[in-house]
Amino acid sequence: MEMAMTDARQGSQLKWLWLGLLVLVLDLGAKAIATSVLTYASPVPVLPFFNFTLLHNTGAAFSFLAGAAGWQRWFFVVLALVVSVILVFWLRSLKRNETWLAIALVLILGGALGNVYDRIVHGYVVDFLHFYWNDWHFPAFNIADSAITIGAGMMILDMFRKPSDSPEGSGDKNREKPQ
């Protein structure tokens, strides 16, 4: 009986996996549309600071290791798959009240799987969102990258929004002290 309650309490955050699936579907759909309607490296102006520009990234964020000899493709695939498994186990271990962190984890998971799909199928990640200001250009990115960034930001905020579990605490006078 106790084990069933523990599983129900811990597994409750798996319900957020639908959000990761939504990120994956939106990302792959947007990349398919971008690939079919855009010409590679030809910007399509949308706003004075934003273009749709189809680019292929064989590296990681900001084209890190893009110039490597090709080994980076499988390195990033394996890394993302290992991180994805860790994220699912972490999600499974969360308590019911850790919804913010659960959402952060599934955003990262959905984004990671979107980019993994690209690496496996194409050998590169499809990027198409391109922001710039005058002569300064932010590296092109995609919906998966956005989800990963938002999820990582939420995780960072989560570290600052909850009191420490350590006995020393964070000085929060409203917390109950162990007896």
MODELLER restraints for C-alpha pairs under 7 A, 6 or more apart:
rsr = mdl.restraints
at = mdl.atoms
rsr.add(forms.Gaussian(group=physical.xy_distance, feature=features.Distance(at['CA:9:A'], at['CA:95:A']), mean=6.14, stdev=0.5))
rsr.add(forms.Gaussian(group=physical.xy_distance, feature=features.Distance(at['CA:9:A'], at['CA:96:A']), mean=6.25, stdev=0.5))
rsr.add(forms.Gaussian(group=physical.xy_distance, feature=features.Distance(at['CA:10:A'], at['CA:92:A']), mean=5.71, stdev=0.5))
rsr.add(forms.Gaussian(group=physical.xy_distance, feature=features.Distance(at['CA:10:A'], at['CA:93:A']), mean=4.97, stdev=0.5))
rsr.add(forms.Gaussian(group=physical.xy_distance, feature=features.Distance(at['CA:10:A'], at['CA:94:A']), mean=5.45, stdev=0.5))
rsr.add(forms.Gaussian(group=physical.xy_distance, feature=features.Distance(at['CA:10:A'], at['CA:95:A']), mean=5.30, stdev=0.5))
rsr.add(forms.Gaussian(group=physical.xy_distance, feature=features.Distance(at['CA:11:A'], at['CA:92:A']), mean=4.83, stdev=0.5))
rsr.add(forms.Gaussian(group=physical.xy_distance, feature=features.Distance(at['CA:11:A'], at['CA:93:A']), mean=6.65, stdev=0.5))
rsr.add(forms.Gaussian(group=physical.xy_distance, feature=features.Distance(at['CA:12:A'], at['CA:96:A']), mean=6.18, stdev=0.5))
rsr.add(forms.Gaussian(group=physical.xy_distance, feature=features.Distance(at['CA:13:A'], at['CA:91:A']), mean=6.10, stdev=0.5))
rsr.add(forms.Gaussian(group=physical.xy_distance, feature=features.Distance(at['CA:13:A'], at['CA:92:A']), mean=6.21, stdev=0.5))
rsr.add(forms.Gaussian(group=physical.xy_distance, feature=features.Distance(at['CA:13:A'], at['CA:94:A']), mean=6.38, stdev=0.5))
rsr.add(forms.Gaussian(group=physical.xy_distance, feature=features.Distance(at['CA:13:A'], at['CA:96:A']), mean=6.49, stdev=0.5))
rsr.add(forms.Gaussian(group=physical.xy_distance, feature=features.Distance(at['CA:13:A'], at['CA:99:A']), mean=7.00, stdev=0.5))
rsr.add(forms.Gaussian(group=physical.xy_distance, feature=features.Distance(at['CA:13:A'], at['CA:102:A']), mean=6.17, stdev=0.5))
rsr.add(forms.Gaussian(group=physical.xy_distance, feature=features.Distance(at['CA:14:A'], at['CA:91:A']), mean=6.29, stdev=0.5))
rsr.add(forms.Gaussian(group=physical.xy_distance, feature=features.Distance(at['CA:14:A'], at['CA:92:A']), mean=5.85, stdev=0.5))
rsr.add(forms.Gaussian(group=physical.xy_distance, feature=features.Distance(at['CA:16:A'], at['CA:102:A']), mean=6.87, stdev=0.5))
rsr.add(forms.Gaussian(group=physical.xy_distance, feature=features.Distance(at['CA:16:A'], at['CA:103:A']), mean=6.52, stdev=0.5))
rsr.add(forms.Gaussian(group=physical.xy_distance, feature=features.Distance(at['CA:16:A'], at['CA:106:A']), mean=6.74, stdev=0.5))
rsr.add(forms.Gaussian(group=physical.xy_distance, feature=features.Distance(at['CA:17:A'], at['CA:106:A']), mean=6.06, stdev=0.5))
rsr.add(forms.Gaussian(group=physical.xy_distance, feature=features.Distance(at['CA:19:A'], at['CA:106:A']), mean=6.49, stdev=0.5))
rsr.add(forms.Gaussian(group=physical.xy_distance, feature=features.Distance(at['CA:20:A'], at['CA:106:A']), mean=4.79, stdev=0.5))
rsr.add(forms.Gaussian(group=physical.xy_distance, feature=features.Distance(at['CA:20:A'], at['CA:107:A']), mean=5.47, stdev=0.5))
rsr.add(forms.Gaussian(group=physical.xy_distance, feature=features.Distance(at['CA:20:A'], at['CA:109:A']), mean=6.11, stdev=0.5))
rsr.add(forms.Gaussian(group=physical.xy_distance, feature=features.Distance(at['CA:20:A'], at['CA:110:A']), mean=4.08, stdev=0.5))
rsr.add(forms.Gaussian(group=physical.xy_distance, feature=features.Distance(at['CA:21:A'], at['CA:110:A']), mean=6.00, stdev=0.5))
rsr.add(forms.Gaussian(group=physical.xy_distance, feature=features.Distance(at['CA:23:A'], at['CA:107:A']), mean=6.93, stdev=0.5))
rsr.add(forms.Gaussian(group=physical.xy_distance, feature=features.Distance(at['CA:23:A'], at['CA:110:A']), mean=5.28, stdev=0.5))
rsr.add(forms.Gaussian(group=physical.xy_distance, feature=features.Distance(at['CA:23:A'], at['CA:111:A']), mean=6.47, stdev=0.5))
rsr.add(forms.Gaussian(group=physical.xy_distance, feature=features.Distance(at['CA:23:A'], at['CA:144:A']), mean=6.90, stdev=0.5))
rsr.add(forms.Gaussian(group=physical.xy_distance, feature=features.Distance(at['CA:24:A'], at['CA:110:A']), mean=5.04, stdev=0.5))
rsr.add(forms.Gaussian(group=physical.xy_distance, feature=features.Distance(at['CA:24:A'], at['CA:111:A']), mean=6.34, stdev=0.5))
rsr.add(forms.Gaussian(group=physical.xy_distance, feature=features.Distance(at['CA:24:A'], at['CA:113:A']), mean=6.74, stdev=0.5))
rsr.add(forms.Gaussian(group=physical.xy_distance, feature=features.Distance(at['CA:24:A'], at['CA:114:A']), mean=5.18, stdev=0.5))
rsr.add(forms.Gaussian(group=physical.xy_distance, feature=features.Distance(at['CA:27:A'], at['CA:114:A']), mean=6.30, stdev=0.5))
rsr.add(forms.Gaussian(group=physical.xy_distance, feature=features.Distance(at['CA:27:A'], at['CA:143:A']), mean=5.06, stdev=0.5))
rsr.add(forms.Gaussian(group=physical.xy_distance, feature=features.Distance(at['CA:27:A'], at['CA:144:A']), mean=5.68, stdev=0.5))
rsr.add(forms.Gaussian(group=physical.xy_distance, feature=features.Distance(at['CA:28:A'], at['CA:114:A']), mean=6.37, stdev=0.5))
rsr.add(forms.Gaussian(group=physical.xy_distance, feature=features.Distance(at['CA:31:A'], at['CA:126:A']), mean=6.23, stdev=0.5))
rsr.add(forms.Gaussian(group=physical.xy_distance, feature=features.Distance(at['CA:34:A'], at['CA:54:A']), mean=6.67, stdev=0.5))
rsr.add(forms.Gaussian(group=physical.xy_distance, feature=features.Distance(at['CA:34:A'], at['CA:128:A']), mean=6.74, stdev=0.5))
rsr.add(forms.Gaussian(group=physical.xy_distance, feature=features.Distance(at['CA:35:A'], at['CA:54:A']), mean=6.89, stdev=0.5))
rsr.add(forms.Gaussian(group=physical.xy_distance, feature=features.Distance(at['CA:38:A'], at['CA:54:A']), mean=6.10, stdev=0.5))
rsr.add(forms.Gaussian(group=physical.xy_distance, feature=features.Distance(at['CA:39:A'], at['CA:54:A']), mean=6.54, stdev=0.5))
rsr.add(forms.Gaussian(group=physical.xy_distance, feature=features.Distance(at['CA:40:A'], at['CA:54:A']), mean=4.95, stdev=0.5))
rsr.add(forms.Gaussian(group=physical.xy_distance, feature=features.Distance(at['CA:40:A'], at['CA:55:A']), mean=6.03, stdev=0.5))
rsr.add(forms.Gaussian(group=physical.xy_distance, feature=features.Distance(at['CA:41:A'], at['CA:53:A']), mean=5.75, stdev=0.5))
rsr.add(forms.Gaussian(group=physical.xy_distance, feature=features.Distance(at['CA:41:A'], at['CA:54:A']), mean=5.44, stdev=0.5))
rsr.add(forms.Gaussian(group=physical.xy_distance, feature=features.Distance(at['CA:41:A'], at['CA:55:A']), mean=5.77, stdev=0.5))
rsr.add(forms.Gaussian(group=physical.xy_distance, feature=features.Distance(at['CA:42:A'], at['CA:53:A']), mean=5.88, stdev=0.5))
rsr.add(forms.Gaussian(group=physical.xy_distance, feature=features.Distance(at['CA:43:A'], at['CA:51:A']), mean=5.73, stdev=0.5))
rsr.add(forms.Gaussian(group=physical.xy_distance, feature=features.Distance(at['CA:43:A'], at['CA:52:A']), mean=5.72, stdev=0.5))
rsr.add(forms.Gaussian(group=physical.xy_distance, feature=features.Distance(at['CA:43:A'], at['CA:53:A']), mean=4.49, stdev=0.5))
rsr.add(forms.Gaussian(group=physical.xy_distance, feature=features.Distance(at['CA:44:A'], at['CA:51:A']), mean=5.24, stdev=0.5))
rsr.add(forms.Gaussian(group=physical.xy_distance, feature=features.Distance(at['CA:44:A'], at['CA:52:A']), mean=5.08, stdev=0.5))
rsr.add(forms.Gaussian(group=physical.xy_distance, feature=features.Distance(at['CA:44:A'], at['CA:53:A']), mean=6.28, stdev=0.5))
rsr.add(forms.Gaussian(group=physical.xy_distance, feature=features.Distance(at['CA:45:A'], at['CA:51:A']), mean=4.43, stdev=0.5))
rsr.add(forms.Gaussian(group=physical.xy_distance, feature=features.Distance(at['CA:45:A'], at['CA:52:A']), mean=6.59, stdev=0.5))
rsr.add(forms.Gaussian(group=physical.xy_distance, feature=features.Distance(at['CA:49:A'], at['CA:131:A']), mean=5.68, stdev=0.5))
rsr.add(forms.Gaussian(group=physical.xy_distance, feature=features.Distance(at['CA:49:A'], at['CA:132:A']), mean=5.08, stdev=0.5))
rsr.add(forms.Gaussian(group=physical.xy_distance, feature=features.Distance(at['CA:49:A'], at['CA:133:A']), mean=5.61, stdev=0.5))
rsr.add(forms.Gaussian(group=physical.xy_distance, feature=features.Distance(at['CA:50:A'], at['CA:130:A']), mean=5.72, stdev=0.5))
rsr.add(forms.Gaussian(group=physical.xy_distance, feature=features.Distance(at['CA:50:A'], at['CA:131:A']), mean=4.50, stdev=0.5))
rsr.add(forms.Gaussian(group=physical.xy_distance, feature=features.Distance(at['CA:50:A'], at['CA:132:A']), mean=6.20, stdev=0.5))
rsr.add(forms.Gaussian(group=physical.xy_distance, feature=features.Distance(at['CA:51:A'], at['CA:129:A']), mean=6.60, stdev=0.5))
rsr.add(forms.Gaussian(group=physical.xy_distance, feature=features.Distance(at['CA:51:A'], at['CA:130:A']), mean=5.18, stdev=0.5))
rsr.add(forms.Gaussian(group=physical.xy_distance, feature=features.Distance(at['CA:51:A'], at['CA:131:A']), mean=6.44, stdev=0.5))
rsr.add(forms.Gaussian(group=physical.xy_distance, feature=features.Distance(at['CA:52:A'], at['CA:128:A']), mean=5.33, stdev=0.5))
rsr.add(forms.Gaussian(group=physical.xy_distance, feature=features.Distance(at['CA:52:A'], at['CA:129:A']), mean=5.28, stdev=0.5))
rsr.add(forms.Gaussian(group=physical.xy_distance, feature=features.Distance(at['CA:52:A'], at['CA:130:A']), mean=5.89, stdev=0.5))
rsr.add(forms.Gaussian(group=physical.xy_distance, feature=features.Distance(at['CA:53:A'], at['CA:128:A']), mean=4.69, stdev=0.5))
rsr.add(forms.Gaussian(group=physical.xy_distance, feature=features.Distance(at['CA:53:A'], at['CA:129:A']), mean=6.31, stdev=0.5))
rsr.add(forms.Gaussian(group=physical.xy_distance, feature=features.Distance(at['CA:53:A'], at['CA:130:A']), mean=6.08, stdev=0.5))
rsr.add(forms.Gaussian(group=physical.xy_distance, feature=features.Distance(at['CA:54:A'], at['CA:127:A']), mean=5.87, stdev=0.5))
rsr.add(forms.Gaussian(group=physical.xy_distance, feature=features.Distance(at['CA:54:A'], at['CA:128:A']), mean=4.44, stdev=0.5))
rsr.add(forms.Gaussian(group=physical.xy_distance, feature=features.Distance(at['CA:55:A'], at['CA:126:A']), mean=6.09, stdev=0.5))
rsr.add(forms.Gaussian(group=physical.xy_distance, feature=features.Distance(at['CA:55:A'], at['CA:127:A']), mean=5.14, stdev=0.5))
rsr.add(forms.Gaussian(group=physical.xy_distance, feature=features.Distance(at['CA:55:A'], at['CA:128:A']), mean=6.06, stdev=0.5))
rsr.add(forms.Gaussian(group=physical.xy_distance, feature=features.Distance(at['CA:56:A'], at['CA:124:A']), mean=5.75, stdev=0.5))
rsr.add(forms.Gaussian(group=physical.xy_distance, feature=features.Distance(at['CA:56:A'], at['CA:125:A']), mean=5.59, stdev=0.5))
rsr.add(forms.Gaussian(group=physical.xy_distance, feature=features.Distance(at['CA:56:A'], at['CA:126:A']), mean=4.94, stdev=0.5))
rsr.add(forms.Gaussian(group=physical.xy_distance, feature=features.Distance(at['CA:56:A'], at['CA:127:A']), mean=6.02, stdev=0.5))
rsr.add(forms.Gaussian(group=physical.xy_distance, feature=features.Distance(at['CA:57:A'], at['CA:63:A']), mean=6.01, stdev=0.5))
rsr.add(forms.Gaussian(group=physical.xy_distance, feature=features.Distance(at['CA:57:A'], at['CA:66:A']), mean=6.62, stdev=0.5))
rsr.add(forms.Gaussian(group=physical.xy_distance, feature=features.Distance(at['CA:57:A'], at['CA:124:A']), mean=5.24, stdev=0.5))
rsr.add(forms.Gaussian(group=physical.xy_distance, feature=features.Distance(at['CA:57:A'], at['CA:125:A']), mean=4.99, stdev=0.5))
rsr.add(forms.Gaussian(group=physical.xy_distance, feature=features.Distance(at['CA:57:A'], at['CA:126:A']), mean=6.50, stdev=0.5))
rsr.add(forms.Gaussian(group=physical.xy_distance, feature=features.Distance(at['CA:57:A'], at['CA:127:A']), mean=6.98, stdev=0.5))
rsr.add(forms.Gaussian(group=physical.xy_distance, feature=features.Distance(at['CA:58:A'], at['CA:66:A']), mean=4.87, stdev=0.5))
rsr.add(forms.Gaussian(group=physical.xy_distance, feature=features.Distance(at['CA:58:A'], at['CA:73:A']), mean=6.65, stdev=0.5))
rsr.add(forms.Gaussian(group=physical.xy_distance, feature=features.Distance(at['CA:58:A'], at['CA:123:A']), mean=6.76, stdev=0.5))
rsr.add(forms.Gaussian(group=physical.xy_distance, feature=features.Distance(at['CA:58:A'], at['CA:124:A']), mean=4.38, stdev=0.5))
rsr.add(forms.Gaussian(group=physical.xy_distance, feature=features.Distance(at['CA:58:A'], at['CA:125:A']), mean=6.30, stdev=0.5))
rsr.add(forms.Gaussian(group=physical.xy_distance, feature=features.Distance(at['CA:59:A'], at['CA:65:A']), mean=4.80, stdev=0.5))
rsr.add(forms.Gaussian(group=physical.xy_distance, feature=features.Distance(at['CA:59:A'], at['CA:66:A']), mean=3.73, stdev=0.5))
rsr.add(forms.Gaussian(group=physical.xy_distance, feature=features.Distance(at['CA:59:A'], at['CA:72:A']), mean=6.77, stdev=0.5))
rsr.add(forms.Gaussian(group=physical.xy_distance, feature=features.Distance(at['CA:62:A'], at['CA:139:A']), mean=5.84, stdev=0.5))
rsr.add(forms.Gaussian(group=physical.xy_distance, feature=features.Distance(at['CA:65:A'], at['CA:72:A']), mean=6.87, stdev=0.5))
rsr.add(forms.Gaussian(group=physical.xy_distance, feature=features.Distance(at['CA:73:A'], at['CA:119:A']), mean=6.27, stdev=0.5))
rsr.add(forms.Gaussian(group=physical.xy_distance, feature=features.Distance(at['CA:73:A'], at['CA:123:A']), mean=6.43, stdev=0.5))
rsr.add(forms.Gaussian(group=physical.xy_distance, feature=features.Distance(at['CA:77:A'], at['CA:116:A']), mean=5.53, stdev=0.5))
rsr.add(forms.Gaussian(group=physical.xy_distance, feature=features.Distance(at['CA:77:A'], at['CA:119:A']), mean=6.72, stdev=0.5))
rsr.add(forms.Gaussian(group=physical.xy_distance, feature=features.Distance(at['CA:80:A'], at['CA:112:A']), mean=6.00, stdev=0.5))
rsr.add(forms.Gaussian(group=physical.xy_distance, feature=features.Distance(at['CA:80:A'], at['CA:116:A']), mean=6.73, stdev=0.5))
rsr.add(forms.Gaussian(group=physical.xy_distance, feature=features.Distance(at['CA:84:A'], at['CA:109:A']), mean=5.67, stdev=0.5))
rsr.add(forms.Gaussian(group=physical.xy_distance, feature=features.Distance(at['CA:87:A'], at['CA:105:A']), mean=6.26, stdev=0.5))
rsr.add(forms.Gaussian(group=physical.xy_distance, feature=features.Distance(at['CA:87:A'], at['CA:109:A']), mean=6.79, stdev=0.5))
rsr.add(forms.Gaussian(group=physical.xy_distance, feature=features.Distance(at['CA:91:A'], at['CA:102:A']), mean=5.87, stdev=0.5))
rsr.add(forms.Gaussian(group=physical.xy_distance, feature=features.Distance(at['CA:91:A'], at['CA:105:A']), mean=6.84, stdev=0.5))
rsr.add(forms.Gaussian(group=physical.xy_distance, feature=features.Distance(at['CA:101:A'], at['CA:155:A']), mean=6.17, stdev=0.5))
rsr.add(forms.Gaussian(group=physical.xy_distance, feature=features.Distance(at['CA:101:A'], at['CA:158:A']), mean=6.70, stdev=0.5))
rsr.add(forms.Gaussian(group=physical.xy_distance, feature=features.Distance(at['CA:104:A'], at['CA:151:A']), mean=3.99, stdev=0.5))
rsr.add(forms.Gaussian(group=physical.xy_distance, feature=features.Distance(at['CA:104:A'], at['CA:152:A']), mean=6.64, stdev=0.5))
rsr.add(forms.Gaussian(group=physical.xy_distance, feature=features.Distance(at['CA:104:A'], at['CA:154:A']), mean=5.60, stdev=0.5))
rsr.add(forms.Gaussian(group=physical.xy_distance, feature=features.Distance(at['CA:104:A'], at['CA:155:A']), mean=6.04, stdev=0.5))
rsr.add(forms.Gaussian(group=physical.xy_distance, feature=features.Distance(at['CA:105:A'], at['CA:151:A']), mean=6.24, stdev=0.5))
rsr.add(forms.Gaussian(group=physical.xy_distance, feature=features.Distance(at['CA:107:A'], at['CA:147:A']), mean=5.14, stdev=0.5))
rsr.add(forms.Gaussian(group=physical.xy_distance, feature=features.Distance(at['CA:107:A'], at['CA:148:A']), mean=5.92, stdev=0.5))
rsr.add(forms.Gaussian(group=physical.xy_distance, feature=features.Distance(at['CA:107:A'], at['CA:151:A']), mean=5.22, stdev=0.5))
rsr.add(forms.Gaussian(group=physical.xy_distance, feature=features.Distance(at['CA:108:A'], at['CA:147:A']), mean=6.01, stdev=0.5))
rsr.add(forms.Gaussian(group=physical.xy_distance, feature=features.Distance(at['CA:108:A'], at['CA:148:A']), mean=4.22, stdev=0.5))
rsr.add(forms.Gaussian(group=physical.xy_distance, feature=features.Distance(at['CA:108:A'], at['CA:151:A']), mean=5.32, stdev=0.5))
rsr.add(forms.Gaussian(group=physical.xy_distance, feature=features.Distance(at['CA:110:A'], at['CA:144:A']), mean=6.96, stdev=0.5))
rsr.add(forms.Gaussian(group=physical.xy_distance, feature=features.Distance(at['CA:111:A'], at['CA:144:A']), mean=3.77, stdev=0.5))
rsr.add(forms.Gaussian(group=physical.xy_distance, feature=features.Distance(at['CA:111:A'], at['CA:145:A']), mean=6.06, stdev=0.5))
rsr.add(forms.Gaussian(group=physical.xy_distance, feature=features.Distance(at['CA:111:A'], at['CA:147:A']), mean=5.50, stdev=0.5))
rsr.add(forms.Gaussian(group=physical.xy_distance, feature=features.Distance(at['CA:111:A'], at['CA:148:A']), mean=5.38, stdev=0.5))
rsr.add(forms.Gaussian(group=physical.xy_distance, feature=features.Distance(at['CA:112:A'], at['CA:144:A']), mean=6.70, stdev=0.5))
rsr.add(forms.Gaussian(group=physical.xy_distance, feature=features.Distance(at['CA:114:A'], at['CA:144:A']), mean=5.84, stdev=0.5))
rsr.add(forms.Gaussian(group=physical.xy_distance, feature=features.Distance(at['CA:115:A'], at['CA:125:A']), mean=5.86, stdev=0.5))
rsr.add(forms.Gaussian(group=physical.xy_distance, feature=features.Distance(at['CA:115:A'], at['CA:144:A']), mean=6.52, stdev=0.5))
rsr.add(forms.Gaussian(group=physical.xy_distance, feature=features.Distance(at['CA:118:A'], at['CA:124:A']), mean=5.91, stdev=0.5))
rsr.add(forms.Gaussian(group=physical.xy_distance, feature=features.Distance(at['CA:118:A'], at['CA:125:A']), mean=5.07, stdev=0.5))
rsr.add(forms.Gaussian(group=physical.xy_distance, feature=features.Distance(at['CA:118:A'], at['CA:126:A']), mean=6.85, stdev=0.5))
rsr.add(forms.Gaussian(group=physical.xy_distance, feature=features.Distance(at['CA:119:A'], at['CA:125:A']), mean=5.79, stdev=0.5))
rsr.add(forms.Gaussian(group=physical.xy_distance, feature=features.Distance(at['CA:127:A'], at['CA:140:A']), mean=5.67, stdev=0.5))
rsr.add(forms.Gaussian(group=physical.xy_distance, feature=features.Distance(at['CA:127:A'], at['CA:141:A']), mean=4.63, stdev=0.5))
rsr.add(forms.Gaussian(group=physical.xy_distance, feature=features.Distance(at['CA:127:A'], at['CA:142:A']), mean=4.96, stdev=0.5))
rsr.add(forms.Gaussian(group=physical.xy_distance, feature=features.Distance(at['CA:128:A'], at['CA:140:A']), mean=5.90, stdev=0.5))
rsr.add(forms.Gaussian(group=physical.xy_distance, feature=features.Distance(at['CA:128:A'], at['CA:141:A']), mean=5.92, stdev=0.5))
rsr.add(forms.Gaussian(group=physical.xy_distance, feature=features.Distance(at['CA:128:A'], at['CA:142:A']), mean=5.92, stdev=0.5))
rsr.add(forms.Gaussian(group=physical.xy_distance, feature=features.Distance(at['CA:129:A'], at['CA:140:A']), mean=5.21, stdev=0.5))
rsr.add(forms.Gaussian(group=physical.xy_distance, feature=features.Distance(at['CA:129:A'], at['CA:141:A']), mean=5.19, stdev=0.5))
rsr.add(forms.Gaussian(group=physical.xy_distance, feature=features.Distance(at['CA:129:A'], at['CA:142:A']), mean=5.76, stdev=0.5))
rsr.add(forms.Gaussian(group=physical.xy_distance, feature=features.Distance(at['CA:130:A'], at['CA:138:A']), mean=6.66, stdev=0.5))
rsr.add(forms.Gaussian(group=physical.xy_distance, feature=features.Distance(at['CA:130:A'], at['CA:139:A']), mean=6.64, stdev=0.5))
rsr.add(forms.Gaussian(group=physical.xy_distance, feature=features.Distance(at['CA:130:A'], at['CA:140:A']), mean=4.50, stdev=0.5))
rsr.add(forms.Gaussian(group=physical.xy_distance, feature=features.Distance(at['CA:130:A'], at['CA:141:A']), mean=6.77, stdev=0.5))
rsr.add(forms.Gaussian(group=physical.xy_distance, feature=features.Distance(at['CA:131:A'], at['CA:137:A']), mean=6.22, stdev=0.5))
rsr.add(forms.Gaussian(group=physical.xy_distance, feature=features.Distance(at['CA:131:A'], at['CA:138:A']), mean=5.51, stdev=0.5))
rsr.add(forms.Gaussian(group=physical.xy_distance, feature=features.Distance(at['CA:132:A'], at['CA:138:A']), mean=5.67, stdev=0.5))
rsr.add(forms.Gaussian(group=physical.xy_distance, feature=features.Distance(at['CA:163:A'], at['CA:169:A']), mean=6.92, stdev=0.5))
rsr.add(forms.Gaussian(group=physical.xy_distance, feature=features.Distance(at['CA:163:A'], at['CA:170:A']), mean=6.03, stdev=0.5))
rsr.add(forms.Gaussian(group=physical.xy_distance, feature=features.Distance(at['CA:164:A'], at['CA:170:A']), mean=5.75, stdev=0.5))
